Amino acid sequence: MLVAAYHILDEKVPYKDLGADWFVKRRPEAHARRLANQIEAFGYRVTSKPTDEAA
C-alpha cells in the first residue's frame, strides 16, 4: 500500500482501482492451477484443458 501511495504522489497521477479480479485477468492459467491444487487437496483428481473460447 505504501509503495502504491508513493508512486501516486511522486508521479502526480490519480489512483486507478484495478478491480477485484485483476490477478485472475493478469494470469488466468496460474489462477486455474491454484484452483486445481485446492480441489486436489480435497482428494479429487483434476484434469483441465482450455475451451475453444479461451484458446
PDB file with SEQRES, HELIX, SHEET and CRYST1 records, atoms N, CA, C and O in Angstrom:
SEQRES   1 A   55  MET LEU VAL ALA ALA TYR HIS ILE LEU ASP GLU LYS VAL          
SEQRES   2 A   55  PRO TYR LYS ASP LEU GLY ALA ASP TRP PHE VAL LYS ARG          
SEQRES   3 A   55  ARG PRO GLU ALA HIS ALA ARG ARG LEU ALA ASN GLN ILE          
SEQRES   4 A   55  GLU ALA PHE GLY TYR ARG VAL THR SER LYS PRO THR ASP          
SEQRES   5 A   55  GLU ALA ALA                                                  
HELIX    1 AA1 LEU A    2  GLU A   11  1                                  10    
HELIX    2 AA2 TRP A   22  ARG A   26  1                                   5    
HELIX    3 AA3 PRO A   28  ALA A   41  1                                  14    
CRYST1    1.000    1.000    1.000  90.00  90.00  90.00 P 1           1          
ATOM      1  N   MET A   1       0.821  -1.177   0.000  1.00  0.00           N  
ATOM      2  CA  MET A   1       0.000   0.000   0.000  1.00  0.00           C  
ATOM      3  C   MET A   1       0.874   1.254   0.000  1.00  0.00           C  
ATOM      4  O   MET A   1       0.577   2.227  -0.692  1.00  0.00           O  
ATOM      5  N   LEU A   2       1.937   1.220   0.772  1.00  0.00           N  
ATOM      6  CA  LEU A   2       2.822   2.382   0.815  1.00  0.00           C  
ATOM      7  C   LEU A   2       3.529   2.606  -0.515  1.00  0.00           C  
ATOM      8  O   LEU A   2       3.747   3.747  -0.921  1.00  0.00           O  
ATOM      9  N   VAL A   3       3.883   1.533  -1.186  1.00  0.00           N  
ATOM     10  CA  VAL A   3       4.540   1.659  -2.484  1.00  0.00           C  
ATOM     11  C   VAL A   3       3.596   2.311  -3.479  1.00  0.00           C  
ATOM     12  O   VAL A   3       4.002   3.194  -4.234  1.00  0.00           O  
ATOM     13  N   ALA A   4       2.336   1.884  -3.486  1.00  0.00           N  
ATOM     14  CA  ALA A   4       1.350   2.472  -4.390  1.00  0.00           C  
ATOM     15  C   ALA A   4       1.170   3.949  -4.084  1.00  0.00           C  
ATOM     16  O   ALA A   4       1.145   4.772  -4.998  1.00  0.00           O  
ATOM     17  N   ALA A   5       1.044   4.292  -2.812  1.00  0.00           N  
ATOM     18  CA  ALA A   5       0.874   5.695  -2.424  1.00  0.00           C  
ATOM     19  C   ALA A   5       2.089   6.518  -2.843  1.00  0.00           C  
ATOM     20  O   ALA A   5       1.939   7.644  -3.317  1.00  0.00           O  
ATOM     21  N   TYR A   6       3.270   5.978  -2.677  1.00  0.00           N  
ATOM     22  CA  TYR A   6       4.478   6.700  -3.072  1.00  0.00           C  
ATOM     23  C   TYR A   6       4.456   7.024  -4.563  1.00  0.00           C  
ATOM     24  O   TYR A   6       4.716   8.164  -4.950  1.00  0.00           O  
ATOM     25  N   HIS A   7       4.151   6.042  -5.397  1.00  0.00           N  
ATOM     26  CA  HIS A   7       4.159   6.264  -6.842  1.00  0.00           C  
ATOM     27  C   HIS A   7       3.055   7.224  -7.276  1.00  0.00           C  
ATOM     28  O   HIS A   7       3.251   8.029  -8.186  1.00  0.00           O  
ATOM     29  N   ILE A   8       1.913   7.141  -6.637  1.00  0.00           N  
ATOM     30  CA  ILE A   8       0.813   8.054  -6.961  1.00  0.00           C  
ATOM     31  C   ILE A   8       1.222   9.491  -6.635  1.00  0.00           C  
ATOM     32  O   ILE A   8       0.995  10.400  -7.433  1.00  0.00           O  
ATOM     33  N   LEU A   9       1.816   9.689  -5.479  1.00  0.00           N  
ATOM     34  CA  LEU A   9       2.221  11.041  -5.073  1.00  0.00           C  
ATOM     35  C   LEU A   9       3.439  11.527  -5.851  1.00  0.00           C  
ATOM     36  O   LEU A   9       3.519  12.702  -6.210  1.00  0.00           O  
ATOM     37  N   ASP A  10       4.375  10.642  -6.109  1.00  0.00           N  
ATOM     38  CA  ASP A  10       5.597  11.022  -6.806  1.00  0.00           C  
ATOM     39  C   ASP A  10       5.325  11.384  -8.266  1.00  0.00           C  
ATOM     40  O   ASP A  10       5.863  12.368  -8.772  1.00  0.00           O  
ATOM     41  N   GLU A  11       4.497  10.596  -8.938  1.00  0.00           N  
ATOM     42  CA  GLU A  11       4.227  10.819 -10.353  1.00  0.00           C  
ATOM     43  C   GLU A  11       3.023  11.722 -10.598  1.00  0.00           C  
ATOM     44  O   GLU A  11       2.707  12.062 -11.738  1.00  0.00           O  
ATOM     45  N   LYS A  12       2.354  12.106  -9.504  1.00  0.00           N  
ATOM     46  CA  LYS A  12       1.190  13.004  -9.563  1.00  0.00           C  
ATOM     47  C   LYS A  12       0.128  12.482 -10.534  1.00  0.00           C  
ATOM     48  O   LYS A  12      -0.339  13.207 -11.412  1.00  0.00           O  
ATOM     49  N   VAL A  13      -0.241  11.214 -10.358  1.00  0.00           N  
ATOM     50  CA  VAL A  13      -1.285  10.592 -11.176  1.00  0.00           C  
ATOM     51  C   VAL A  13      -2.437  10.184 -10.256  1.00  0.00           C  
ATOM     52  O   VAL A  13      -2.213   9.875  -9.086  1.00  0.00           O  
ATOM     53  N   PRO A  14      -3.658  10.181 -10.771  1.00  0.00           N  
ATOM     54  CA  PRO A  14      -4.785   9.757  -9.930  1.00  0.00           C  
ATOM     55  C   PRO A  14      -4.745   8.248  -9.690  1.00  0.00           C  
ATOM     56  O   PRO A  14      -4.214   7.481 -10.493  1.00  0.00           O  
ATOM     57  N   TYR A  15      -5.318   7.857  -8.573  1.00  0.00           N  
ATOM     58  CA  TYR A  15      -5.395   6.439  -8.237  1.00  0.00           C  
ATOM     59  C   TYR A  15      -6.375   5.748  -9.170  1.00  0.00           C  
ATOM     60  O   TYR A  15      -7.462   6.267  -9.425  1.00  0.00           O  
ATOM     61  N   LYS A  16      -5.999   4.581  -9.680  1.00  0.00           N  
ATOM     62  CA  LYS A  16      -6.875   3.804 -10.541  1.00  0.00           C  
ATOM     63  C   LYS A  16      -7.018   2.414  -9.938  1.00  0.00           C  
ATOM     64  O   LYS A  16      -6.043   1.671  -9.826  1.00  0.00           O  
ATOM     65  N   ASP A  17      -8.251   2.069  -9.548  1.00  0.00           N  
ATOM     66  CA  ASP A  17      -8.513   0.757  -8.980  1.00  0.00           C  
ATOM     67  C   ASP A  17      -8.476  -0.283 -10.095  1.00  0.00           C  
ATOM     68  O   ASP A  17      -9.170  -0.129 -11.100  1.00  0.00           O  
ATOM     69  N   LEU A  18      -7.690  -1.323  -9.938  1.00  0.00           N  
ATOM     70  CA  LEU A  18      -7.545  -2.335 -10.967  1.00  0.00           C  
ATOM     71  C   LEU A  18      -8.683  -3.349 -10.945  1.00  0.00           C  
ATOM     72  O   LEU A  18      -8.865  -4.085 -11.915  1.00  0.00           O  
ATOM     73  N   GLY A  19      -9.435  -3.401  -9.882  1.00  0.00           N  
ATOM     74  CA  GLY A  19     -10.569  -4.307  -9.793  1.00  0.00           C  
ATOM     75  C   GLY A  19     -10.263  -5.524  -8.948  1.00  0.00           C  
ATOM     76  O   GLY A  19      -9.106  -5.883  -8.731  1.00  0.00           O  
ATOM     77  N   ALA A  20     -11.323  -6.147  -8.478  1.00  0.00           N  
ATOM     78  CA  ALA A  20     -11.190  -7.294  -7.590  1.00  0.00           C  
ATOM     79  C   ALA A  20     -10.623  -8.510  -8.305  1.00  0.00           C  
ATOM     80  O   ALA A  20      -9.996  -9.355  -7.667  1.00  0.00           O  
ATOM     81  N   ASP A  21     -10.827  -8.621  -9.609  1.00  0.00           N  
ATOM     82  CA  ASP A  21     -10.363  -9.792 -10.348  1.00  0.00           C  
ATOM     83  C   ASP A  21      -9.110  -9.506 -11.168  1.00  0.00           C  
ATOM     84  O   ASP A  21      -8.872 -10.166 -12.179  1.00  0.00           O  
ATOM     85  N   TRP A  22      -8.321  -8.548 -10.755  1.00  0.00           N  
ATOM     86  CA  TRP A  22      -7.122  -8.165 -11.504  1.00  0.00           C  
ATOM     87  C   TRP A  22      -6.123  -9.320 -11.609  1.00  0.00           C  
ATOM     88  O   TRP A  22      -5.545  -9.544 -12.673  1.00  0.00           O  
ATOM     89  N   PHE A  23      -5.920 -10.053 -10.514  1.00  0.00           N  
ATOM     90  CA  PHE A  23      -4.962 -11.160 -10.544  1.00  0.00           C  
ATOM     91  C   PHE A  23      -5.438 -12.278 -11.467  1.00  0.00           C  
ATOM     92  O   PHE A  23      -4.621 -12.930 -12.117  1.00  0.00           O  
ATOM     93  N   VAL A  24      -6.745 -12.504 -11.531  1.00  0.00           N  
ATOM     94  CA  VAL A  24      -7.291 -13.539 -12.421  1.00  0.00           C  
ATOM     95  C   VAL A  24      -7.083 -13.131 -13.875  1.00  0.00           C  
ATOM     96  O   VAL A  24      -6.683 -13.952 -14.700  1.00  0.00           O  
ATOM     97  N   LYS A  25      -7.351 -11.883 -14.186  1.00  0.00           N  
ATOM     98  CA  LYS A  25      -7.189 -11.409 -15.563  1.00  0.00           C  
ATOM     99  C   LYS A  25      -5.715 -11.369 -15.973  1.00  0.00           C  
ATOM    100  O   LYS A  25      -5.377 -11.586 -17.136  1.00  0.00           O  
ATOM    101  N   ARG A  26      -4.862 -11.093 -15.018  1.00  0.00           N  
ATOM    102  CA  ARG A  26      -3.438 -10.956 -15.310  1.00  0.00           C  
ATOM    103  C   ARG A  26      -2.814 -12.283 -15.722  1.00  0.00           C  
ATOM    104  O   ARG A  26      -2.072 -12.349 -16.702  1.00  0.00           O  
ATOM    105  N   ARG A  27      -3.115 -13.336 -14.973  1.00  0.00           N  
ATOM    106  CA  ARG A  27      -2.549 -14.659 -15.267  1.00  0.00           C  
ATOM    107  C   ARG A  27      -3.607 -15.731 -15.038  1.00  0.00           C  
ATOM    108  O   ARG A  27      -3.600 -16.396 -14.001  1.00  0.00           O  
ATOM    109  N   PRO A  28      -4.522 -15.907 -15.998  1.00  0.00           N  
ATOM    110  CA  PRO A  28      -5.607 -16.868 -15.787  1.00  0.00           C  
ATOM    111  C   PRO A  28      -5.128 -18.312 -15.642  1.00  0.00           C  
ATOM    112  O   PRO A  28      -5.755 -19.099 -14.933  1.00  0.00           O  
ATOM    113  N   GLU A  29      -4.018 -18.672 -16.309  1.00  0.00           N  
ATOM    114  CA  GLU A  29      -3.526 -20.042 -16.187  1.00  0.00           C  
ATOM    115  C   GLU A  29      -3.013 -20.319 -14.779  1.00  0.00           C  
ATOM    116  O   GLU A  29      -3.168 -21.434 -14.280  1.00  0.00           O  
ATOM    117  N   ALA A  30      -2.412 -19.340 -14.136  1.00  0.00           N  
ATOM    118  CA  ALA A  30      -1.942 -19.512 -12.761  1.00  0.00           C  
ATOM    119  C   ALA A  30      -3.129 -19.635 -11.811  1.00  0.00           C  
ATOM    120  O   ALA A  30      -3.083 -20.412 -10.857  1.00  0.00           O  
ATOM    121  N   HIS A  31      -4.184 -18.880 -12.066  1.00  0.00           N  
ATOM    122  CA  HIS A  31      -5.381 -18.960 -11.240  1.00  0.00           C  
ATOM    123  C   HIS A  31      -6.017 -20.348 -11.369  1.00  0.00           C  
ATOM    124  O   HIS A  31      -6.432 -20.937 -10.371  1.00  0.00           O  
ATOM    125  N   ALA A  32      -6.093 -20.864 -12.587  1.00  0.00           N  
ATOM    126  CA  ALA A  32      -6.653 -22.199 -12.806  1.00  0.00           C  
ATOM    127  C   ALA A  32      -5.817 -23.250 -12.090  1.00  0.00           C  
ATOM    128  O   ALA A  32      -6.363 -24.190 -11.513  1.00  0.00           O  
ATOM    129  N   ARG A  33      -4.501 -23.099 -12.124  1.00  0.00           N  
ATOM    130  CA  ARG A  33      -3.614 -24.050 -11.451  1.00  0.00           C  
ATOM    131  C   ARG A  33      -3.828 -24.005  -9.927  1.00  0.00           C  
ATOM    132  O   ARG A  33      -3.843 -25.049  -9.275  1.00  0.00           O  
ATOM    133  N   ARG A  34      -3.992 -22.810  -9.366  1.00  0.00           N  
ATOM    134  CA  ARG A  34      -4.253 -22.680  -7.929  1.00  0.00           C  
ATOM    135  C   ARG A  34      -5.572 -23.351  -7.548  1.00  0.00           C  
ATOM    136  O   ARG A  34      -5.655 -24.049  -6.537  1.00  0.00           O  
ATOM    137  N   LEU A  35      -6.600 -23.133  -8.371  1.00  0.00           N  
ATOM    138  CA  LEU A  35      -7.897 -23.746  -8.088  1.00  0.00           C  
ATOM    139  C   LEU A  35      -7.808 -25.267  -8.170  1.00  0.00           C  
ATOM    140  O   LEU A  35      -8.390 -25.967  -7.341  1.00  0.00           O  
ATOM    141  N   ALA A  36      -7.083 -25.786  -9.165  1.00  0.00           N  
ATOM    142  CA  ALA A  36      -6.916 -27.231  -9.304  1.00  0.00           C  
ATOM    143  C   ALA A  36      -6.191 -27.800  -8.090  1.00  0.00           C  
ATOM    144  O   ALA A  36      -6.549 -28.873  -7.604  1.00  0.00           O  
ATOM    145  N   ASN A  37      -5.187 -27.103  -7.599  1.00  0.00           N  
ATOM    146  CA  ASN A  37      -4.459 -27.566  -6.410  1.00  0.00           C  
ATOM    147  C   ASN A  37      -5.368 -27.599  -5.190  1.00  0.00           C  
ATOM    148  O   ASN A  37      -5.265 -28.504  -4.362  1.00  0.00           O  
ATOM    149  N   GLN A  38      -6.257 -26.619  -5.076  1.00  0.00           N  
ATOM    150  CA  GLN A  38      -7.191 -26.602  -3.948  1.00  0.00           C  
ATOM    151  C   GLN A  38      -8.156 -27.778  -4.027  1.00  0.00           C  
ATOM    152  O   GLN A  38      -8.464 -28.398  -3.009  1.00  0.00           O  
ATOM    153  N   ILE A  39      -8.637 -28.089  -5.234  1.00  0.00           N  
ATOM    154  CA  ILE A  39      -9.554 -29.216  -5.404  1.00  0.00           C  
ATOM    155  C   ILE A  39      -8.825 -30.531  -5.110  1.00  0.00           C  
ATOM    156  O   ILE A  39      -9.390 -31.427  -4.482  1.00  0.00           O  
ATOM    157  N   GLU A  40      -7.576 -30.646  -5.561  1.00  0.00           N  
ATOM    158  CA  GLU A  40      -6.803 -31.862  -5.291  1.00  0.00           C  
ATOM    159  C   GLU A  40      -6.552 -32.041  -3.805  1.00  0.00           C  
ATOM    160  O   GLU A  40      -6.422 -33.172  -3.335  1.00  0.00           O  
ATOM    161  N   ALA A  41      -6.483 -30.950  -3.056  1.00  0.00           N  
ATOM    162  CA  ALA A  41      -6.293 -31.051  -1.612  1.00  0.00           C  
ATOM    163  C   ALA A  41      -7.494 -31.713  -0.943  1.00  0.00           C  
ATOM    164  O   ALA A  41      -7.364 -32.261   0.152  1.00  0.00           O  
ATOM    165  N   PHE A  42      -8.663 -31.670  -1.588  1.00  0.00           N  
ATOM    166  CA  PHE A  42      -9.853 -32.343  -1.073  1.00  0.00           C  
ATOM    167  C   PHE A  42      -9.899 -33.818  -1.473  1.00  0.00           C  
ATOM    168  O   PHE A  42     -10.819 -34.534  -1.077  1.00  0.00           O  
ATOM    169  N   GLY A  43      -8.920 -34.278  -2.251  1.00  0.00           N  
ATOM    170  CA  GLY A  43      -8.840 -35.676  -2.614  1.00  0.00           C  
ATOM    171  C   GLY A  43      -9.391 -36.015  -3.986  1.00  0.00           C  
ATOM    172  O   GLY A  43      -9.600 -37.190  -4.286  1.00  0.00           O  
ATOM    173  N   TYR A  44      -9.630 -35.029  -4.818  1.00  0.00           N  
ATOM    174  CA  TYR A  44     -10.133 -35.263  -6.159  1.00  0.00           C  
ATOM    175  C   TYR A  44      -8.993 -35.151  -7.170  1.00  0.00           C  
ATOM    176  O   TYR A  44      -8.007 -34.454  -6.933  1.00  0.00           O  
ATOM    177  N   ARG A  45      -9.139 -35.841  -8.291  1.00  0.00           N  
ATOM    178  CA  ARG A  45      -8.182 -35.748  -9.374  1.00  0.00           C  
ATOM    179  C   ARG A  45      -8.703 -34.704 -10.361  1.00  0.00           C  
ATOM    180  O   ARG A  45      -9.887 -34.699 -10.699  1.00  0.00           O  
ATOM    181  N   VAL A  46      -7.825 -33.829 -10.815  1.00  0.00           N  
ATOM    182  CA  VAL A  46      -8.232 -32.740 -11.697  1.00  0.00           C  
ATOM    183  C   VAL A  46      -7.457 -32.823 -13.001  1.00  0.00           C  
ATOM    184  O   VAL A  46      -6.231 -32.928 -13.004  1.00  0.00           O  
ATOM    185  N   THR A  47      -8.181 -32.773 -14.102  1.00  0.00           N  
ATOM    186  CA  THR A  47      -7.565 -32.610 -15.407  1.00  0.00           C  
ATOM    187  C   THR A  47      -8.224 -31.408 -16.060  1.00  0.00           C  
ATOM    188  O   THR A  47      -9.415 -31.162 -15.870  1.00  0.00           O  
ATOM    189  N   SER A  48      -7.460 -30.675 -16.817  1.00  0.00           N  
ATOM    190  CA  SER A  48      -8.037 -29.478 -17.430  1.00  0.00           C  
ATOM    191  C   SER A  48      -7.477 -29.300 -18.831  1.00  0.00           C  
ATOM    192  O   SER A  48      -6.365 -29.724 -19.146  1.00  0.00           O  
ATOM    193  N   LYS A  49      -8.282 -28.663 -19.651  1.00  0.00           N  
ATOM    194  CA  LYS A  49      -7.844 -28.277 -20.981  1.00  0.00           C  
ATOM    195  C   LYS A  49      -8.603 -27.007 -21.342  1.00  0.00           C  
ATOM    196  O   LYS A  49      -9.748 -26.837 -20.926  1.00  0.00           O  
ATOM    197  N   PRO A  50      -7.987 -26.120 -22.107  1.00  0.00           N  
ATOM    198  CA  PRO A  50      -8.663 -24.865 -22.445  1.00  0.00           C  
ATOM    199  C   PRO A  50      -9.844 -25.123 -23.369  1.00  0.00           C  
ATOM    200  O   PRO A  50      -9.811 -26.026 -24.206  1.00  0.00           O  
ATOM    201  N   THR A  51     -10.876 -24.326 -23.206  1.00  0.00           N  
ATOM    202  CA  THR A  51     -12.032 -24.425 -24.088  1.00  0.00           C  
ATOM    203  C   THR A  51     -11.715 -23.700 -25.399  1.00  0.00           C  
ATOM    204  O   THR A  51     -10.733 -22.963 -25.490  1.00  0.00           O  
ATOM    205  N   ASP A  52     -12.546 -23.916 -26.395  1.00  0.00           N  
ATOM    206  CA  ASP A  52     -12.345 -23.240 -27.676  1.00  0.00           C  
ATOM    207  C   ASP A  52     -12.448 -21.728 -27.513  1.00  0.00           C  
ATOM    208  O   ASP A  52     -11.772 -20.981 -28.220  1.00  0.00           O  
ATOM    209  N   GLU A  53     -13.289 -21.270 -26.587  1.00  0.00           N  
ATOM    210  CA  GLU A  53     -13.471 -19.844 -26.358  1.00  0.00           C  
ATOM    211  C   GLU A  53     -12.219 -19.200 -25.782  1.00  0.00           C  
ATOM    212  O   GLU A  53     -11.878 -18.073 -26.143  1.00  0.00           O  
ATOM    213  N   ALA A  54     -11.535 -19.904 -24.890  1.00  0.00           N  
ATOM    214  CA  ALA A  54     -10.360 -19.345 -24.227  1.00  0.00           C  
ATOM    215  C   ALA A  54      -9.126 -19.410 -25.102  1.00  0.00           C  
ATOM    216  O   ALA A  54      -8.224 -18.586 -24.947  1.00  0.00           O  
ATOM    217  N   ALA A  55      -9.058 -20.354 -26.007  1.00  0.00           N  
ATOM    218  CA  ALA A  55      -7.858 -20.556 -26.829  1.00  0.00           C  
ATOM    219  C   ALA A  55      -7.762 -19.558 -27.956  1.00  0.00           C  
ATOM    220  O   ALA A  55      -6.810 -19.596 -28.735  1.00  0.00           O  
TER     221      ALA A  55                                                      
END                                                                             
